[in-house]
Amino acid sequence: MQKLGFERRGGVEGFLRALEEFHGYRAPGVVIGGFMVDLAVRQMRGHEMLDAVVETSKCLIDAVQLLTPCTAGNGWVRVIDSGRYALTLYDKVTFEGVRVWVDPKKLAGFPEIERWFFRRASKKDLPLEVLNPKIVAAGEGILSWRRVRVLTGAAGKRHAPEPRLCSDCGESFRAEGPERCPGCRGSYCEVVE
Ligand SMILES: [Zn+2]
């Protein structure tokens, strides 16, 4: 039986240590994400094969990677960026899942977390040593969740096209479109020597 959620890291404290090592520091967004994943895996108990969607490109994916076998590399967690602080764990066979989100109404009961979440607090007046214990104490108290079914279009694995050689750089690439690779159509880097 695979260990999921906080149990995978030996509890909340173990998760926080692993987070620091993996993410570089105890980012509050990932701490909240840990509680989101832990809630979701508990609600999905009995489902062996889970996939995940995170709705923001920041932070949440690392909570999923630390507390489940889903990684960006194995393709079991994907970003579908809605800009919302939410994630879904779902059964990759039935597409039934649980969506968890930070609930603004519930944040009202946790003023420090609320100020941080809405970017009203500077790092100086709300340091991590103050904020993170508040997040751990709040736990799932700031979260809401619902059962969902992931639409198969969104769940479907993206099949990369077969590899072919770029007419320009000559490297092999996998992408739709012309015979020039996306890199040669506009690269993120340039050769310096
Ligand atoms: Zn090319």
Boltz pocket constraint, residues with backbone or C-beta under 6 A from the ligand:
constraints:
  - pocket:
      binder: B
      contacts: [[A, 166], [A, 167], [A, 168], [A, 169], [A, 170], [A, 171], [A, 180], [A, 181], [A, 182], [A, 183], [A, 184]]
      max_distance: 6.0
